[in-house]
């Protein structure tokens, strides 16, 4: 809303849905270039609603590109593994802006890989931190840490494979 008010002609949020991105682009491209269609949204049939990561949704958000999806999963696993600990440390140190940045980053990165529950937990925590709602921060940080652990365990299986935990 702030971007549109400042004069931006259009925008889309992250994590982006391919169909929505194509619709935004189509509004601003010449008709000959705007005719490409985005892949259909993945069906919810057969998906496990309790799973920490929807591999199908993550692949969809990577436009069906398996190699890109795998690279993004590997990068998330390699770079986001300590976010729950870093967030707790920032909260202990009273560094709400650092905690908010971690939560903000997790909203989109978790959404991109299909970890929508983690993305939602991060968004709720980010909003509580922005509102300086001290009574909600601790329980939301705990929920964030729990969901983060579930996602990392799922990625451990998917990226590294079964076996001992990665050092």
C-alpha positions as CSV (number, residue, x, y, z in Angstrom):
1,X,0.0,0.0,0.0
2,X,2.9,2.4,0.8
3,X,4.5,1.6,-2.5
4,X,1.3,2.2,-4.5
5,X,0.8,5.5,-2.6
6,X,4.3,6.5,-3.4
7,X,3.6,6.1,-7.2
8,X,4.5,2.5,-7.9
9,X,2.2,1.4,-10.7
10,X,1.5,-2.2,-9.4
11,X,3.0,-4.8,-7.1
12,X,2.8,-8.3,-5.8
13,X,3.7,-9.8,-2.4
14,X,6.2,-12.4,-1.4
15,X,6.1,-15.3,-1.5
16,X,4.6,-14.7,-4.9
17,X,2.1,-17.0,-6.5
18,X,3.1,-17.5,-10.2
19,X,-0.4,-16.8,-11.4
20,X,-0.6,-13.5,-9.5
21,X,2.9,-12.5,-10.8
22,X,1.8,-13.2,-14.4
23,X,-1.4,-11.2,-13.9
24,X,0.6,-8.2,-12.6
25,X,3.1,-8.4,-15.4
26,X,0.4,-8.9,-18.0
27,X,-1.2,-5.6,-17.0
28,X,2.0,-3.8,-17.9
29,X,3.4,-5.7,-20.9
30,X,2.4,-5.4,-24.6
31,X,-0.3,-7.9,-25.5
32,X,2.1,-10.1,-27.5
33,X,4.3,-10.6,-24.4
34,X,1.5,-10.8,-21.9
35,X,-0.1,-14.0,-23.2
36,X,2.0,-16.5,-21.3
37,X,0.1,-18.4,-18.6
38,X,1.3,-19.3,-15.2
39,X,1.2,-22.9,-14.1
40,X,-2.0,-23.9,-12.3
41,X,-2.0,-23.9,-8.5
42,X,-1.2,-27.3,-7.0
43,X,-4.2,-29.3,-5.9
44,X,-4.7,-29.9,-2.2
45,X,-5.9,-33.4,-3.0
46,X,-3.6,-35.9,-1.3
47,X,-1.4,-33.3,0.4
48,X,-0.7,-33.7,4.1
49,X,-2.1,-30.6,5.8
50,X,0.0,-31.3,8.9
51,X,3.3,-31.6,6.9
52,X,5.7,-28.8,7.8
53,X,6.6,-28.3,4.1
54,X,4.5,-28.8,1.0
55,X,7.0,-29.9,-1.6
56,X,4.3,-29.6,-4.3
57,X,3.6,-26.0,-3.3
58,X,7.3,-25.1,-3.2
59,X,7.8,-26.6,-6.6
60,X,4.9,-24.6,-7.9
61,X,6.4,-21.4,-6.5
62,X,9.5,-22.2,-8.4
63,X,7.5,-22.4,-11.6
64,X,7.8,-26.1,-11.8
65,X,11.6,-26.0,-12.2
66,X,12.9,-28.9,-10.2
67,X,16.5,-27.8,-10.3
68,X,15.6,-24.4,-9.0
69,X,13.4,-25.9,-6.3
70,X,16.2,-28.2,-5.1
71,X,18.7,-25.3,-5.0
72,X,16.3,-23.1,-3.0
73,X,15.7,-26.0,-0.6
74,X,19.4,-26.6,-0.2
75,X,20.1,-22.9,0.3
76,X,17.3,-22.5,2.9
77,X,18.7,-25.6,4.8
78,X,22.2,-24.2,4.7
79,X,21.5,-20.6,5.6
80,X,18.3,-20.5,7.7
81,X,19.0,-23.3,10.2
82,X,20.0,-21.1,13.1
83,X,17.3,-18.5,12.7
84,X,15.3,-19.7,15.7
85,X,18.4,-19.5,17.9
86,X,19.4,-16.1,16.5
87,X,15.9,-14.9,17.1
88,X,15.9,-16.0,20.7
89,X,19.3,-14.5,21.2
90,X,18.1,-11.1,19.8
91,X,15.0,-11.2,22.1
92,X,17.2,-12.0,25.2
93,X,19.5,-9.1,24.3
94,X,16.5,-6.8,23.8
95,X,17.2,-6.3,20.1
96,X,13.7,-6.2,18.8
97,X,14.7,-4.8,15.4
98,X,17.1,-7.8,14.8
99,X,14.3,-10.2,15.8
100,X,11.9,-8.5,13.6
101,X,14.3,-8.7,10.6
102,X,14.7,-12.4,11.2
103,X,11.0,-12.9,11.3
104,X,10.5,-10.7,8.2
105,X,13.0,-12.7,6.2
106,X,11.4,-16.0,7.3
107,X,8.0,-14.9,6.1
108,X,9.0,-14.9,2.4
109,X,11.8,-17.6,2.5
110,X,9.6,-20.1,4.3
111,X,6.7,-19.3,2.0
112,X,8.8,-19.8,-1.1
113,X,9.7,-23.4,-0.1
114,X,6.1,-24.2,0.8
115,X,6.5,-24.0,4.5
116,X,3.4,-21.9,4.9
117,X,2.9,-22.7,8.6
118,X,6.4,-21.4,9.4
119,X,5.7,-18.4,7.2
120,X,2.5,-17.7,9.1
121,X,4.2,-18.1,12.5
122,X,6.9,-15.7,11.4
123,X,4.4,-13.1,10.2
124,X,2.5,-13.2,13.5
125,X,5.7,-12.8,15.4
126,X,6.8,-9.9,13.1
127,X,3.5,-8.2,13.7
128,X,3.7,-8.6,17.4
129,X,7.3,-7.2,17.4
130,X,6.2,-4.2,15.2
131,X,3.4,-3.5,17.6
132,X,5.7,-3.9,20.6
133,X,3.1,-6.3,22.0
134,X,5.4,-7.8,24.7
135,X,2.7,-10.2,26.0
136,X,2.4,-11.9,22.6
137,X,6.1,-12.0,21.6
138,X,7.3,-14.9,23.9
139,X,4.5,-17.4,22.9
140,X,4.8,-16.5,19.3
141,X,8.6,-16.8,19.4
142,X,8.1,-20.3,20.9
143,X,5.6,-21.2,18.2
144,X,8.1,-19.9,15.6
145,X,10.9,-22.1,17.1
146,X,8.7,-25.2,17.1
147,X,7.6,-24.8,13.5
148,X,11.1,-23.9,12.4
149,X,12.4,-27.2,14.0
150,X,9.7,-29.2,12.1
151,X,10.7,-27.5,8.8
152,X,14.4,-28.1,9.4
153,X,13.8,-31.8,10.2
154,X,11.8,-32.2,7.0
155,X,14.5,-30.5,5.0
156,X,17.1,-32.7,6.7
157,X,15.3,-35.7,5.3
158,X,14.8,-34.2,1.8
159,X,18.1,-32.4,1.3
160,X,20.6,-34.5,3.2
161,X,18.7,-37.8,3.4
162,X,18.1,-40.1,6.3
163,X,20.9,-40.6,8.8
164,X,22.6,-38.7,11.6
165,X,21.9,-35.0,11.9
166,X,24.2,-32.6,9.9
167,X,26.9,-30.9,12.0
